[in-house]
Each structure stands twice: as C-alpha cells, then as structure tokens.
Amino acid sequence: MADDVVAEREAVAEASAAEGQAAAEAFPLPDPLWKGDAGPGCAKVDPILVADSVRKTFGGLVAVDVEHVEIPRHGITALIGPNGAGKTTFFNLLTGFDKPDTGSWTFDGTDLAGVPAWKIARKGQVRTFQLTKAFGGLSVLDSMKLGARDQKGERFWASLLPPLWRTQEREIEARALELLKQFKLYEKRDDLALSMSGGQRKLLEMARALMSAPQLVMLDEPMAGVNPALTQSLLGHIVRLKQQGMTVVFVEHDMHMVQAIADWVVVMAEGRVVAEGKPTEVMKDPVVVDAYLGANMDRDLGEVVKEIRASYAASRPEGGSAQ
Ligand SMILES: Nc1ncnc2c1ncn2[C@@H]1O[C@H](COP(=O)(O)OP(=O)(O)OP(=O)(O)O)[C@@H](O)[C@H]1O
C-alpha cells in the first residue's frame, strides 16, 4: 500500500479514536447499563424509551407481545431475532407507523402511544425502513429537505411572511448539504435519488433521518443488501451517531455487525423479548442460539425467559438474582 494511503488511514483511525474518546466522555454510558435483575425486560439506569405491554395481532397471529423493554440512552442497541420474530412490527408500533392492540410507551418521559408518526419524528424519534422507501422523482438534495422538521415554510402563518420561510429554507438547505458531505453524497446532490445504488440509498435514508436532529434513531436492517465497502461506511456512520450523542436502535441479522458496534442486544422471538444483554454474553446463551435455530419451537416461552434470567443472574453478580 502506498505510504500516503497508509498515512491517511492512520490519520482517520487516530481521528476516530479521539472522536470516540471525546464522545465517551461527553456521553458516558453507565456501567453496568442495567439495574436490578438482569435479563429480558430489565430496567436500565438511564432509559430513553420504555415500552409496556405492547401487543399487536394480525388475525390470529400474535406478531408482537412485549411485556416490558427499556432502551438505554446514548447506547447502540441491536434488536435481533429470527425471521418473523416481530422486530419490524415492533419498530412500526413504536414509531407510529402502525397501531398496537394494547400497550403504552414513553420516549424521554413523553407518552407516545397513539401519537402519529410525523409527530413522533418531531419529538426526536426517527426511523429508517428495511426496504428503502421510494424517493419519487426527487433529487438527492430535495429528498433530504423533505426530511426536515418544523419547516416553517409549510405553516400557514409563516407562509404569510416570506422572509421567515426563506431563512428557514436556507437553514434547511445548509443542513442538508452538510449531512450530504458527511455521508459522502455531496457530489450526488443533484442526481435523482432513485438512480443511486441500494447501498447509497440506505446512506441517503440515514442522512435524511438526521435532518430533524433526532435524539433516537431506529434503523431497520441498515446493512441489508449493502456491499461490503459501504457496510463499513454504514457501521462508521452508526457509531458516529452515538458519538454525537444520539441513541441508536438497529435491527440486524449479521452477528458480526452486532458484535462490532452494539453496546446492548435485545433478542426477540415469537413477538416477545426473550433475552437481553451485552453482545458478547447474550450470543453465548444456548437459549438464544436455540431461538435462532428454532429448537424452542415447542417450548413455553415463559420457561425460556426464566432460564435466560437465571443464567444471566448467575453470570453477573452485580446483575441481581434470578426471578
Ligand atoms: N401487515 C401484516 N399482516 C399480516 N401479518 C403480518 C403483517 N406484518 C407482519 N406480519 C406477521 O407478523 C410476524 C412478525 O413479522 P415482522 O416482519 O415484524 O418480523 P421480523 O422479526 O421483522 O422479521 P424479518 O427479520 O423477517 O424482517 C410475521 O409472522 C409476519 O408474517
């Protein structure tokens, strides 16, 4: 490898390490992240999102049946589980894109049950989709501008005061261009969003989600269908969200990705949260491995949950006793 390329990579690594260190100081995660009994539904020291009794059925099928879950603030939480576990449906419910049969949840202390998706986004909780949504015939830059929050130009009173919305427009465009630079999409700003590769569209969707300066970013399979070079870049972007003080929840099937960036892992199976823990520990649990392989198909999930709680409590003295 040429000396200048090596030097450039070393500089990037050094800068990211410094950035990471600064972020860890600015937004330290409690250690441990949880309090009381460890395991499924365990309380977090500083949760940003708390969900209770969230249930959604489709006909006779129970897609989501989450008794209790808390998402740690400033952390990266991976939501994993086999196909059909209810991960996307749970995302849809928490972000107002679908309505639960029952349940409540709070974001930063604010009750969000029944609040429509656009209002939830305004409050600072945004999401991306597993399959990138159609961007219509919009350019990359215009797609970004649509992601902005509080566009005064769209409001009635502001629309009577053109200087107000012009200022707002300028601010929105400046933010969009800045984010496009960060995501290395600046050169594509005038291209049609639809003309970009699947991976680039994932980057665009993530960048667009940041237009509203969110506190909590929920990414549904951000790495799916993305080539290895862009995967690395996407991972870097996710870590940077955390470094900027955001909380991230992402759905992912690839355990290497999860191990690489997650602080915490929530495991769903058959609509329920069946395990939680640090990435290195949670994946060692035979019950989690079984959940993936389907070996628990005929077992009572309540029993599975008890087993997991017991195994965590035994392995983490500070995590409390088994229930
Ligand atoms: N709109 C719907 N109508 C009927 N059934 C649905 C609907 N959406 C989801 N389901 C069902 O609910 C269950 C949970 O689906 P969901 O997509 O949430 O799982 P998932 O964990 O995200 O799966 P994957 O990893 O494959 O994306 C599945 O059995 C699915 O078939």
The ligand as a Gaussian input file, in Angstrom:
#p B3LYP/6-31G(d) Opt

LIG

0 1
 N      -49.334000      -6.464000       7.783000
 C      -49.265000      -7.724000       8.207000
 N      -50.304000      -8.570000       8.044000
 C      -50.255000      -9.837000       8.487000
 N      -49.195000     -10.372000       9.117000
 C      -48.128000      -9.583000       9.306000
 C      -48.103000      -8.231000       8.859000
 N      -46.902000      -7.681000       9.198000
 C      -46.202000      -8.655000       9.817000
 N      -46.943000      -9.789000       9.875000
 C      -46.540000     -11.050000      10.506000
 O      -46.118000     -10.732000      11.820000
 C      -44.995000     -11.525000      12.194000
 C      -43.845000     -10.613000      12.563000
 O      -43.357000     -10.005000      11.382000
 P      -42.180000      -8.958000      11.364000
 O      -41.988000      -8.508000       9.956000
 O      -42.445000      -7.915000      12.376000
 O      -40.967000      -9.871000      11.832000
 P      -39.411000      -9.545000      11.742000
 O      -38.816000     -10.028000      13.007000
 O      -39.197000      -8.117000      11.398000
 O      -38.967000     -10.482000      10.549000
 P      -37.780000     -10.281000       9.470000
 O      -36.499000     -10.446000      10.212000
 O      -38.028000     -11.395000       8.507000
 O      -37.953000      -8.936000       8.860000
 C      -44.690000     -12.425000      10.996000
 O      -45.301000     -13.670000      11.210000
 C      -45.328000     -11.685000       9.839000
 O      -45.721000     -12.588000       8.829000

